[in-house]
């Protein structure tokens, strides 16, 4: 699914917004976020800007204009539409790009967001990563329509089906959609047709719902090898350069992983930060009681006295 993610995000400008699902950290990395942004969040350590409150893989970055991953399926779609519409109300030409999977098209939020975007012309690009399965449910049981791009017609917006394993095709389609949105021509629903080669998660066994032959056929079309072959053919990359690049990236990831693992956990008082612009009295009291309890005293009696 790498081409669907990177190709789409590459079409954004610096001022545009990225609203991810849970597989798009590569897009945030490409936009300039350091690798530690992801790993600190995964470990929930003291350097995590979310202070360890989120589930793992719920990355975000204000500096790169990337909203936090939203765990409930499809809920990020209306967030992106509202964000884009707010930018237009402010007279800006910012565009929001939101990612979601084919399974999210069965959520209420998908339809509500598309309807709002269509009616009000929100400058948003909706990128549906159709990888064939919503965990174990095949797309054929997700919808009776011929794909997902065609659903755009019901809401009066453009719908485009793209080869999601062709990074250049994804870039071109997203660029065109982003430029149209910035010109005030409204939203576009992109269906990026790809395939999930691995299991959905560590608790998923895909052998229960798809054949080895199906996976092998999809692997022959996977985007990294496909684009590498293109770069080799046009002389933009050599096998030696590719090996050096992979070695360098592997070393960078390992170093960042060890650094994130070694950092301390968030301090207790950070639990009460970033909740209100001005901390109310009851939260200040709760923070004081929590600190006292952590030091071994009672939260309800003077420290050192009998309970």
N, C-alpha and C positions, 0 to 999 in steps of 0.2 A: 504493500500500500504506500510505499515511500514516494512514488511519483505523484500520486494523488495529493499528498500532503505538501511536499516541497514545491511541486510545480504550481500549485494554487497560491501558496504563501509568497512565492517569488514575484507574483504579479502585483503585490501590494506596494503602496508608497509608505514612507516612514510615518506619515500622519494617519494612516488607516488603522483600523482596529482588527485584532485577531481574537476570535471567540472559539476556543477549541473544544473538542470532545476529549477523550483521554488518550489518544494516540498521536497527538500533534506536537509533542515537544520539539521534534526536529524543525518545525516551522518557527518556533520561538528561538531556537538556537541559531537558525539562519538569520533571524532578525537582530541578532547581536547579544542575546542573553548568554551569560557565561554558563558553562556546564554545571557549575555548583548550584545554580538556581534550581535545577531539577533534583540533584542528589541531596542537597540540604533539605528540600521539601520531603523527599522520600524517607529520609532518616528522622525528620521532625526535630532537627537540632536547633541550637541557639541562633544560627545564621539564617534559618528559615523565616522569611518575612511573614509567614502565617503563624509563626510561633508554635508549630506542631499541632495545630487544631484540626487540620484537614486530613482526610484519608490520603494514603500514598498516591502518587501520580496525579495529584490535583495542583499542578503548577500554575503560576501566574506571574506577571511582571508589569508593574505600572510603567516602568521606563520604556518597555517595548510595546506598550498599549495592548497588552494581552490580559483578558479577563481570566478569572480562575475557572478551572474545570468545574462543572456543575454535575454532581453525581446522578440525580434522577434523570432518566433517559429523556432527551428532547427539551429539557427546561432551558438550555442555553439558547435555543432558537428565538423565542420571543425576547430574550435579553438582548440579542444582537439586533433584532429589528427595532426595538425601543432605543437602543444606543444610536443606531444610524438615523432614526427619525429625529432624535434630539439634536444631533449634529446639524441636520437640515434646518430645524427650527432656529438654530443659532446662526444660520447663514454660512455655514461651513460646507465644504465639499468632501468631508471625510466619508469613507466607505467602510462598512463592517463586513468581514468575511467570517462566516460561521460554518463549522464542520459538524457533521452528525452522520450516523450510520443508517443503513436502510431500515433497521428495526425502529428507529425513531419516527419514521413516517407513519407509524400506527399510533403515535401518541397524540393526545389532544393538542399539545403545544405546537406541533408541526403545522396543523391545519389553522389554528388560531393565528400563528405568526405569519403564515403565508397570506391569509385573508387580510390581516392588518397591513402587511407590506404592500399587497396589491392595491388595496383601497387608497392608501395614503402615499404610495410611491416611495416607500422608504429606500434609501440608497444602500442596499444590502445584497451581498452575494451569498447564496445558500448552497453550500457544497455537500451533497449527499455522497458519502463513500459507500457505494454499493459493492460490498465484498462477497456477496452471495449468500451470507448467513447472518442472522441475528442470534448469536451464540450457536444454537443447533437448528434454528428454524430457517429453512431455505426461502429465498426471495419469492419463489413460486407460491408459498403459503403465506407470504406477507401481504401480497397484493394480487388482484386479478387483472390489473392493468399491465400493459406491455412496458414494464420498467417504471421508473419514478419521475423522470423528467417530464413526461406527459401530464403529470398531475398539476403542473404549473398552469395549464390552460384554464382549469376550473377557477383560478384566482386572478386571471387576467395578467399573468406575468410570463416572461420568457422562460422556456425550458430547453436545456441543451444537454444531449447525451454525449459523453466524451470517453475516449479510451483512457481509463485511469491508470494504465500501465505505461503510457507514453508521456513522459514528463514535459516534453515540448508542446504537445497537444493540450495538456492540462493548463500549462502556462498561458498559451494563446487564448484559450476559452475563458479563463479567469480574467486575463487582462482586458479582453473585450467587454466582459460583464462589469468589471470594475470601472472602466472608462464610461460605459453607458450610465451606470449609477451616479458617477460623479457629475455627469452632464445633466442630471435630473430626469433621466429616462426610466427610473424605477429599478426594481429588483430582477434578479435572474436566479433560477433554480438550476444548478449544475448536477447532473448525475455522473459521477466519476466511477466507471465500471472497472472493478479490480477484483482481487481475490485475497482471502486471508489464508496464507499457507500454514501458519502455526495454529495451535489451539487458541481458543478465545482467552483462556486464563489457565493457571496451573491446576485448577479443579475441573477442567474440561477435557474430555477424551473424544476428539473429533472422529475417531474410527467408528464410533457408534452411529454416525449419521452421514458419512461420506466415504467414498472408496479411495484406495491408494492410487488407482488409475486416474481418478479425477484430479487429485492433488498433483500428480506427476505432470499431467497435461497443463495445469495452471502454472507449475514451476517453470516450465519451458518458456513462459511469457513474462516471467517476473521482471520488474522494472529496473533493478540495479544492473543485472547482467545485460539487459537489453540496451540501456544507455551506455554502459561501458563498451559494448561492442560498437556502438555508434561513434564514441569518442576515439576508439582505437582505429576505426576505419577512416576517420577524417583526419587523423594525425594529431589530435588535440591531447592525446594521452598515450603513454607507452606502458607496457606491462611492468617495467621496472618502477616507473613513477607511481603506478597503482599500488604496487607492493609497499613502496616507501610510505605512501599516504595511509594505507591500512595499518602499518606498523606504528606510525606517529599517532594516529587516532586511538589505537588500542592503548598506547602508553598514556595518553592524555586522560582517557576514561579511567584507567586503573589508578592514576595519581589522584584524580578528583574523587574517586570512590573512597580511597583511603583517608583523604582529608575530611570528607563528610562524615565518615564513620568515627573519626577521632574527635570531632567537635562535641562540646558539652551540650546537654539538653537545655531547653529554655528555662529561664528562672521562673519561679512560681508567680511573681508579680506581673509577668507578661500576660498571664491569663486574663487580666482585667484591663489590658490596653487595647486600643483600636476598636472599642465597642461603641463609645459615644464620643462626640467631638469635645464635649466638656463632661468630665466624669461626675455623675450625680452622687449625692452623699451616701446613699445606701450601698453603692458599689465600692466607694472608698472604705466604708465600714467592713464590707465583706472581704476586701483585700487585706485589711488590717487583721481581721480574725483568722484568715487563712494563713497569713504569715506567722501569727502567734501559735497556731496549731502546729505548723510545720517545725517550729522551734521546740516543740514539746510541751507547750503550755496549753491551757484550755481556752477555747474560743469564747467562753461565757464567764470566766472568772479572771481576776487579776493573776498575771503570770506568777507561779510559785505558790499560790494559795491552794488550800484543799478544795476539792470539788464538793 
